[in-house]
Amino acid sequence: MDRMSELSPRRRMLVLAICCMSLLIVSLDVTVLNVALPSMERDLGASVAGMQWALDAYTLVLASLLMLAGSTADRIGRRRVFLTGLVLFTLGSVLCSLAPSLNWLIVFRMVQAIGGSMLNPVAMSIITNTFTDPRERARAIGVWGGVVGISMAAGPIIGGLLVDTVGWRSIFWINLPVGLAALLLTLRYVPESRAPKARRPDPVGQVLVIALLGSLTYAIIEAPGSPVTHTLAFGAVTLAALLGLLYYERRRTEPLIDLRFFRSVPFSGATVIAVSAFAALSGFLFLSTLYLQNVRGLSALHAGLWMLPMAVMCFVCAPISGRLVGSRGPRFSLLMAGVWMTVSGVLFAAFDAESSNVTLVIGYFVFGLGFGFVNAPITNTAVSGMPRSQAGVAAAVASTSRQTGGTLGVAVIGAVLASGIGAGPYKEVFADAARPGWWIIAGCGLAVLILGAVTTGGWARRTAERAAGRLEDGEGASREGGDAGVRGSAGARTAG
């Protein structure tokens, strides 16, 4: 029987707390870094594109490797991969604090991302296999989402305080104590688990994913300062990688991305919602940080305090959303998220919310209200109804969608901002240059609203049931091909 299902309620909560610690350092790293961007820009002599790469180098590598990490953890052991991720992420944080230039910072951020790719999807897989009751799982995921709120609330304040008193390099030090504590606690309290039958490695699929995300991000970020032919060439690579991925993965017995997952309308909807919501979040943080510090001239700490209403609402609403998803399903949370994220984007795009202190605070408050509701239904929809043996891969697809959204948000909105600013006076042209970016954020919120309504009805649920049935049938057929002893062992663990 699966050792995860034998844990006492107290031990299960401890496992949840340890997994949440990994999410805390990964999420905190993003929010802290956003506050430090202007200081890093001045110290390292970076451009807007350089700052985009400081953010996107991390999310790009993270998105590219998440599915590989999820399937590897299902195969060789979730605890083992989780421990490796903690070591690499902590080491990468130390290297980032010592980076002598922007280029080295980008390289070390990639090291962080390799470790980070082994944390969130694997932690979610551990949670999924620890909390097997759907209601308990939804509540656990609500707590998980609340940690994102904590990181958003604490990140700007901690980051601003460290940047103003010690310097931007110190923002990476806060990962050390949390990372080391999580490492020691995992060694002591988290049991090993793996899928009864995990997938074999898929190196071709992995290379195609990296080519797809890398070429797309490069084309968007470098578009404002590059010849059109250069951008089109990378666009062609993106299209070729996408078509190659769809063709190749469909013909593999054990693909990196099981396209059957996407026959479930709720799962597909959750994937697109995750991209839209996290594109809006990353773009929102990017524009807000540059505006508050470079246009208003605020210190990093004061900028963090201004963004506190958004962070507090995320912290308050995430666990509420988790409980609502557990008791009423994902629809209400998704509709709330879509409405308020759209309203916030429109406030800035159409009504110049940044021009008044009152409307600025309202805009941050409303966005935090919306984003606080979105994370729990994404995660719950991604893993609910899927076979537990594929929990790592299903959770990794959801995590990949989040990171892909974050990457595209910074890339697209940063490129739009850079094109609008051009060579003009920064402070005078920033508001007009940022307006298309705010409209993009409003559009992302509208996508969350529409998809939340369409993908949570009875028809959508029936497609999810059919998809889960096909996945279960596929697993059963695969096990039938194995030896009787392996079949019996796998069946016992699956039943556990």
C-alpha positions as CSV (number, residue, x, y, z in Angstrom):
1,M,0.0,0.0,0.0
2,D,1.2,3.6,-0.7
3,R,2.9,4.9,2.4
4,M,1.6,8.4,1.7
5,S,-2.0,7.2,2.3
6,E,-1.0,5.6,5.7
7,L,0.2,8.9,7.2
8,S,-1.7,10.2,10.3
9,P,-3.6,13.5,9.9
10,R,-0.9,15.4,11.9
11,R,1.8,14.0,9.6
12,R,-0.1,14.9,6.5
13,M,-0.4,18.5,7.7
14,L,3.4,18.5,8.3
15,V,4.0,17.2,4.8
16,L,1.8,20.0,3.5
17,A,3.7,22.6,5.5
18,I,7.0,21.3,4.1
19,C,5.7,21.4,0.5
20,C,4.4,25.0,1.1
21,M,7.9,26.0,2.3
22,S,9.2,25.2,-1.2
23,L,6.4,27.2,-2.8
24,L,7.2,30.1,-0.5
25,I,10.8,30.5,-1.6
26,V,10.0,30.1,-5.3
27,S,7.1,32.6,-5.1
28,L,8.9,35.0,-2.8
29,D,11.9,35.0,-5.3
30,V,9.6,36.5,-8.0
31,T,7.9,39.2,-5.9
32,V,11.1,40.2,-4.2
33,L,13.0,40.5,-7.5
34,N,10.3,42.7,-9.0
35,V,10.8,45.3,-6.3
36,A,14.5,45.2,-6.8
37,L,14.4,45.7,-10.6
38,P,15.1,49.4,-10.7
39,S,18.0,49.1,-8.3
40,M,19.5,46.2,-10.4
41,E,18.9,48.2,-13.5
42,R,21.0,51.1,-12.2
43,D,23.7,49.0,-10.6
44,L,24.2,46.6,-13.6
45,G,23.5,49.2,-16.3
46,A,20.7,47.2,-17.8
47,S,18.0,48.1,-20.3
48,V,14.3,47.3,-20.2
49,A,15.1,44.2,-22.3
50,G,17.8,43.3,-19.8
51,M,15.4,43.4,-16.9
52,Q,12.9,41.3,-18.9
53,W,15.6,38.7,-19.3
54,A,16.5,38.8,-15.5
55,L,12.8,37.8,-14.9
56,D,12.2,35.6,-18.0
57,A,15.4,33.6,-17.9
58,Y,14.1,32.1,-14.7
59,T,10.5,31.5,-15.7
60,L,11.5,30.3,-19.2
61,V,13.8,27.5,-17.9
62,L,11.3,26.7,-15.2
63,A,8.4,26.3,-17.7
64,S,10.6,24.2,-20.0
65,L,11.6,21.7,-17.4
66,L,8.5,21.4,-15.2
67,M,7.0,18.5,-17.1
68,L,10.3,16.6,-17.2
69,A,10.7,17.1,-13.4
70,G,7.1,15.9,-12.8
71,S,7.5,12.7,-14.9
72,T,11.0,12.0,-13.5
73,A,9.7,12.4,-9.9
74,D,6.9,9.9,-10.7
75,R,9.5,7.5,-12.0
76,I,12.5,7.7,-9.6
77,G,10.8,9.1,-6.5
78,R,9.2,12.3,-5.6
79,R,11.1,12.8,-2.4
80,R,14.5,12.3,-4.1
81,V,13.7,14.9,-6.9
82,F,12.2,17.3,-4.3
83,L,15.4,17.2,-2.3
84,T,17.6,17.7,-5.4
85,G,15.5,20.8,-6.3
86,L,15.9,22.3,-2.8
87,V,19.7,21.9,-3.0
88,L,19.9,23.4,-6.5
89,F,17.6,26.3,-5.8
90,T,19.4,27.2,-2.6
91,L,22.8,27.0,-4.4
92,G,21.5,29.1,-7.3
93,S,20.3,31.8,-4.8
94,V,23.8,32.0,-3.4
95,L,25.3,32.4,-6.9
96,C,22.7,35.1,-7.8
97,S,23.8,37.1,-4.8
98,L,27.4,37.0,-6.1
99,A,26.7,37.8,-9.8
100,P,29.3,40.3,-11.1
101,S,27.2,41.3,-14.2
102,L,23.7,41.1,-15.7
103,N,24.8,38.2,-17.9
104,W,26.1,36.2,-15.0
105,L,22.9,37.0,-13.0
106,I,20.8,35.6,-15.9
107,V,23.0,32.4,-15.9
108,F,22.6,32.0,-12.2
109,R,18.9,32.6,-12.4
110,M,18.8,29.6,-14.8
111,V,20.5,27.5,-12.1
112,Q,17.8,28.6,-9.7
113,A,15.1,27.7,-12.2
114,I,16.5,24.1,-12.7
115,G,16.1,23.6,-9.0
116,G,12.7,25.4,-8.9
117,S,11.4,23.1,-11.7
118,M,11.8,20.2,-9.2
119,L,9.9,21.8,-6.4
120,N,6.4,23.1,-7.2
121,P,5.1,20.3,-9.5
122,V,6.7,17.6,-7.3
123,A,5.4,19.2,-4.1
124,M,1.9,19.3,-5.7
125,S,2.2,15.6,-6.6
126,I,3.2,14.8,-3.0
127,I,0.2,16.8,-1.8
128,T,-2.1,15.0,-4.3
129,N,-1.0,11.6,-3.1
130,T,-1.1,12.6,0.6
131,F,-4.6,14.0,0.6
132,T,-6.6,11.5,-1.3
133,D,-10.1,12.7,-0.2
134,P,-11.3,15.3,-2.8
135,R,-12.5,17.8,-0.1
136,E,-9.3,17.5,1.9
137,R,-7.3,17.9,-1.2
138,A,-9.2,21.0,-2.2
139,R,-8.6,22.5,1.3
140,A,-4.9,21.6,1.1
141,I,-4.7,23.3,-2.3
142,G,-6.4,26.3,-0.8
143,V,-3.6,26.5,1.8
144,W,-1.1,26.0,-1.0
145,G,-2.6,29.0,-2.8
146,G,-2.6,31.0,0.4
147,V,1.2,30.7,0.4
148,V,1.3,32.6,-2.9
149,G,-0.6,35.3,-1.1
150,I,1.9,35.3,1.8
151,S,4.8,35.6,-0.7
152,M,3.0,38.5,-2.4
153,A,2.3,40.2,0.9
154,A,5.8,39.7,2.4
155,G,7.8,39.9,-0.8
156,P,7.5,43.6,-1.6
157,I,8.0,44.6,2.0
158,I,11.0,42.3,2.7
159,G,12.5,43.0,-0.7
160,G,12.0,46.8,-0.3
161,L,13.6,46.8,3.1
162,L,16.6,44.7,2.0
163,V,17.2,46.7,-1.1
164,D,17.0,50.0,0.8
165,T,19.2,48.9,3.7
166,V,21.6,46.3,2.4
167,G,21.3,46.3,-1.4
168,W,19.6,44.2,-4.1
169,R,22.0,41.2,-3.7
170,S,20.6,40.5,-0.2
171,I,17.2,39.6,-1.7
172,F,18.6,36.2,-2.6
173,W,19.8,35.5,0.9
174,I,16.3,35.0,2.3
175,N,16.1,31.7,0.4
176,L,18.9,30.2,2.4
177,P,17.3,29.6,5.8
178,V,13.9,28.5,4.3
179,G,15.6,26.2,1.8
180,L,17.8,24.6,4.4
181,A,15.0,24.1,6.8
182,A,12.8,22.6,4.1
183,L,15.7,20.3,3.2
184,L,16.2,19.0,6.7
185,L,12.5,18.6,7.3
186,T,12.0,16.7,4.1
187,L,14.8,14.3,5.0
188,R,13.1,13.6,8.3
189,Y,9.3,13.6,7.6
190,V,8.4,13.2,3.9
191,P,8.2,9.5,2.8
192,E,9.3,8.4,-0.6
193,S,6.6,7.8,-3.2
194,R,6.5,7.1,-6.9
195,A,4.0,6.2,-9.6
196,P,3.2,2.5,-10.0
197,K,4.0,2.9,-13.7
198,A,5.7,6.2,-14.7
199,R,6.6,7.3,-18.1
200,R,10.0,6.7,-19.8
201,P,12.1,9.8,-20.6
202,D,11.2,11.7,-23.8
203,P,14.3,13.7,-24.8
204,V,12.9,14.7,-28.2
205,G,9.8,16.1,-26.7
206,Q,11.8,18.0,-24.1
207,V,14.0,19.6,-26.7
208,L,11.0,20.6,-28.7
209,V,9.4,22.3,-25.6
210,I,12.6,24.2,-24.9
211,A,12.8,25.3,-28.6
212,L,9.2,26.4,-28.5
213,L,9.3,28.5,-25.4
214,G,12.8,29.8,-25.9
215,S,12.3,31.0,-29.5
216,L,8.9,32.5,-28.7
217,T,10.2,34.5,-25.7
218,Y,13.3,35.7,-27.5
219,A,11.3,36.8,-30.5
220,I,8.9,38.9,-28.3
221,I,11.5,40.4,-26.0
222,E,14.0,41.4,-28.8
223,A,11.4,42.4,-31.3
224,P,11.4,46.2,-30.5
225,G,15.2,46.5,-31.2
226,S,15.7,43.8,-33.9
227,P,15.1,43.7,-37.6
228,V,11.7,42.2,-38.7
229,T,13.5,39.3,-40.5
230,H,15.2,38.4,-37.2
231,T,11.9,38.3,-35.4
232,L,10.2,36.4,-38.2
233,A,13.0,33.8,-38.1
234,F,12.5,33.0,-34.5
235,G,8.7,33.0,-35.0
236,A,9.2,30.3,-37.7
237,V,11.3,28.3,-35.2
238,T,8.4,28.6,-32.7
239,L,5.8,27.4,-35.2
240,A,8.0,24.5,-36.3
241,A,8.7,23.4,-32.7
242,L,4.9,23.6,-31.9
243,L,3.9,21.5,-35.0
244,G,6.8,19.1,-34.3
245,L,5.7,18.7,-30.7
246,L,2.1,18.0,-31.7
247,Y,3.1,15.5,-34.4
248,Y,5.7,13.6,-32.3
249,E,3.9,13.5,-29.0
250,R,0.8,12.1,-30.5
251,R,2.7,9.1,-31.8
252,R,4.6,8.2,-28.6
253,T,3.3,5.5,-26.3
254,E,4.6,7.5,-23.2
255,P,4.9,11.1,-24.3
256,L,6.3,14.0,-22.3
257,I,2.9,15.8,-22.7
258,D,0.0,13.4,-22.8
259,L,-2.3,15.1,-25.3
260,R,-5.2,13.0,-24.0
261,F,-5.2,15.3,-20.9
262,F,-6.5,18.1,-23.2
263,R,-9.6,16.1,-24.2
264,S,-10.8,17.2,-20.8
265,V,-12.4,20.7,-21.4
266,P,-11.9,21.7,-17.7
267,F,-8.2,20.7,-17.9
268,S,-7.7,22.5,-21.2
269,G,-9.5,25.5,-19.8
270,A,-7.5,25.5,-16.6
271,T,-4.3,25.5,-18.8
272,V,-5.3,28.6,-20.8
273,I,-6.7,30.3,-17.6
274,A,-3.3,29.7,-15.9
275,V,-1.5,31.3,-18.8
276,S,-3.8,34.3,-18.9
277,A,-3.9,34.9,-15.1
278,F,-0.2,34.7,-14.6
279,A,0.6,36.7,-17.7
280,A,-1.7,39.4,-16.1
281,L,0.1,39.1,-12.8
282,S,3.7,39.3,-14.1
283,G,2.8,42.2,-16.4
284,F,1.0,43.9,-13.5
285,L,4.0,43.6,-11.2
286,F,6.4,44.7,-14.0
287,L,4.5,47.9,-14.9
288,S,3.7,48.7,-11.2
289,T,7.3,48.4,-10.0
290,L,8.7,50.5,-12.8
291,Y,6.0,53.2,-12.4
292,L,6.3,53.5,-8.6
293,Q,10.1,53.7,-8.5
294,N,11.1,55.2,-11.9
295,V,8.2,57.6,-12.4
296,R,7.0,58.4,-8.9
297,G,10.6,58.2,-7.5
298,L,9.7,56.0,-4.5
299,S,12.2,53.9,-2.7
300,A,11.9,50.1,-3.0
301,L,10.4,49.8,0.4
302,H,7.8,52.5,-0.2
303,A,6.9,50.9,-3.6
304,G,6.4,47.6,-1.8
305,L,4.1,49.3,0.7
306,W,2.0,50.8,-2.1
307,M,1.5,47.3,-3.5
308,L,0.5,45.8,-0.2
309,P,-3.3,46.1,-0.8
310,M,-2.9,43.8,-3.7
311,A,-0.8,41.3,-1.7
312,V,-3.1,41.3,1.3
313,M,-6.2,40.6,-0.8
314,C,-4.3,37.6,-2.5
315,F,-3.5,36.3,1.0
316,V,-7.1,36.7,2.3
317,C,-8.9,35.4,-0.8
318,A,-6.7,32.3,-1.7
319,P,-7.8,30.1,1.2
320,I,-11.4,31.3,0.8
321,S,-11.2,30.2,-2.8
322,G,-9.8,26.8,-1.8
323,R,-12.7,26.2,0.5
324,L,-15.2,27.3,-2.1
325,V,-13.7,25.0,-4.7
326,G,-13.9,22.1,-2.2
327,S,-17.6,22.8,-1.4
328,R,-19.0,24.4,-4.6
329,G,-16.6,23.6,-7.4
330,P,-14.4,26.0,-9.4
331,R,-16.9,28.1,-11.3
332,F,-17.6,30.8,-8.7
333,S,-13.9,31.3,-7.9
334,L,-13.1,31.6,-11.6
335,L,-15.9,34.1,-12.3
336,M,-14.8,36.2,-9.3
337,A,-11.2,36.2,-10.6
338,G,-12.1,37.1,-14.1
339,V,-14.4,39.9,-13.2
340,W,-12.1,41.7,-10.8
341,M,-8.9,41.2,-12.8
342,T,-10.7,42.7,-15.8
343,V,-12.0,45.6,-13.8
344,S,-8.5,46.4,-12.5
345,G,-7.0,46.4,-16.0
346,V,-9.7,48.7,-17.3
347,L,-9.2,51.1,-14.3
348,F,-5.6,51.6,-15.4
349,A,-6.1,51.5,-19.1
350,A,-9.2,53.6,-19.5
351,F,-9.3,55.7,-16.3
352,D,-5.6,56.4,-15.6
353,A,-5.8,54.9,-12.1
354,E,-2.2,55.7,-11.4
355,S,-2.9,59.4,-11.7
356,S,-4.6,59.5,-8.2
357,N,-3.5,57.9,-5.0
358,V,-7.1,56.7,-4.2
359,T,-7.7,55.1,-7.6
360,L,-4.2,53.6,-7.5
361,V,-4.9,51.8,-4.2
362,I,-8.3,50.7,-5.5
363,G,-6.7,49.3,-8.7
364,Y,-4.2,47.3,-6.6
365,F,-6.9,46.2,-4.2
366,V,-9.2,45.0,-7.0
367,F,-6.5,43.1,-8.8
368,G,-5.4,41.3,-5.7
369,L,-9.1,40.4,-5.0
370,G,-9.3,38.8,-8.5
371,F,-5.9,37.0,-8.5
372,G,-6.5,35.6,-5.0
373,F,-9.4,33.6,-6.3
374,V,-7.7,32.1,-9.4
375,N,-5.0,29.8,-8.2
376,A,-7.0,27.2,-6.3
377,P,-9.4,26.3,-9.1
378,I,-6.6,26.1,-11.6
379,T,-4.7,23.6,-9.5
380,N,-7.7,21.6,-8.4
381,T,-9.1,21.3,-11.9
382,A,-5.7,20.2,-13.2
383,V,-5.3,17.2,-10.8
384,S,-8.9,16.3,-10.1
385,G,-10.2,13.3,-12.0
386,M,-6.8,12.4,-13.3
387,P,-5.2,9.0,-12.3
388,R,-3.1,9.5,-9.1
389,S,-0.2,7.7,-10.9
390,Q,0.0,10.7,-13.3
391,A,-0.4,13.4,-10.7
392,G,3.1,14.6,-11.2
393,V,2.6,15.1,-14.9
394,A,-0.8,16.7,-14.6
395,A,0.4,19.1,-11.9
396,A,3.5,19.9,-14.0
397,V,1.3,20.9,-16.9
398,A,-0.6,23.3,-14.7
399,S,2.7,24.7,-13.3
400,T,4.1,25.0,-16.8
401,S,1.1,27.0,-17.8
402,R,1.6,29.4,-14.9
403,Q,5.3,29.9,-15.7
404,T,4.6,30.2,-19.4
405,G,2.0,32.9,-18.6
406,G,4.5,34.7,-16.4
407,T,7.2,34.5,-19.1
408,L,4.8,35.8,-21.8
409,G,3.4,38.5,-19.6
410,V,6.8,40.1,-19.0
411,A,7.9,39.5,-22.6
412,V,4.8,41.0,-24.3
413,I,4.1,43.8,-21.9
414,G,7.8,44.7,-21.6
415,A,8.1,44.8,-25.4
416,V,5.0,47.0,-25.7
417,L,6.4,49.3,-23.0
418,A,9.8,49.5,-24.6
419,S,8.3,50.3,-28.0
420,G,6.1,53.1,-26.5
421,I,8.9,54.7,-24.6
422,G,11.4,54.7,-27.4
423,A,13.9,57.5,-27.0
424,G,11.4,59.9,-25.3
425,P,11.6,61.3,-21.8
426,Y,10.9,58.3,-19.6
427,K,8.7,59.9,-16.9
428,E,6.6,61.9,-19.4
429,V,5.8,59.1,-21.8
430,F,5.5,56.2,-19.4
431,A,1.8,56.4,-18.8
432,D,0.9,56.5,-22.5
433,A,3.5,53.8,-23.2
434,A,2.1,51.5,-20.5
435,R,-1.6,51.9,-21.5
436,P,-1.6,49.1,-24.2
437,G,0.0,46.9,-21.5
438,W,-2.9,47.6,-19.1
439,W,-5.4,46.7,-21.9
440,I,-3.6,43.4,-22.4
441,I,-4.0,42.7,-18.6
442,A,-7.7,43.5,-18.9
443,G,-7.9,41.2,-21.8
444,C,-6.3,38.4,-19.8
445,G,-8.9,39.0,-17.1
446,L,-11.7,38.7,-19.6
447,A,-10.2,35.4,-20.9
448,V,-10.3,34.1,-17.3
449,L,-14.0,35.2,-17.0
450,I,-15.2,33.7,-20.3
451,L,-13.2,30.4,-19.9
452,G,-14.3,30.1,-16.3
453,A,-17.9,30.2,-17.4
454,V,-17.6,27.9,-20.4
455,T,-15.3,25.2,-18.9
456,T,-17.1,24.5,-15.6
457,G,-20.6,23.4,-16.8
458,G,-22.1,19.9,-17.2
459,W,-20.8,19.3,-20.7
460,A,-17.3,20.2,-19.6
461,R,-17.5,17.8,-16.7
462,R,-18.6,15.0,-18.9
463,T,-15.6,15.5,-21.2
464,A,-13.4,15.3,-18.1
465,E,-14.9,12.0,-17.1
466,R,-14.4,10.6,-20.6
467,A,-10.8,11.8,-20.6
468,A,-10.1,10.2,-17.2
469,G,-11.6,7.0,-18.4
470,R,-9.4,6.9,-21.4
471,L,-6.3,7.5,-19.2
472,E,-7.3,4.8,-16.8
473,D,-7.9,2.4,-19.7
474,G,-4.5,3.2,-21.1
475,E,-2.9,2.5,-17.8
476,G,-4.7,-0.8,-17.5
477,A,-3.7,-1.8,-21.0
478,S,-0.1,-0.9,-20.2
479,R,-0.1,-2.9,-17.0
480,E,-1.6,-5.9,-18.8
481,G,1.5,-6.1,-21.0
482,G,3.8,-6.5,-17.9
483,D,4.6,-9.5,-15.8
484,A,2.0,-10.8,-13.3
485,G,4.1,-9.8,-10.2
486,V,4.5,-6.3,-11.5
487,R,0.7,-6.1,-12.2
488,G,-0.1,-7.2,-8.7
489,S,2.3,-4.7,-7.1
490,A,1.1,-1.8,-9.3
491,G,-2.5,-2.6,-8.6
492,A,-2.0,-2.7,-4.9
493,R,-0.2,0.6,-4.9
494,T,-2.9,2.2,-7.1
495,A,-5.6,1.0,-4.8
496,G,-3.7,2.5,-1.9
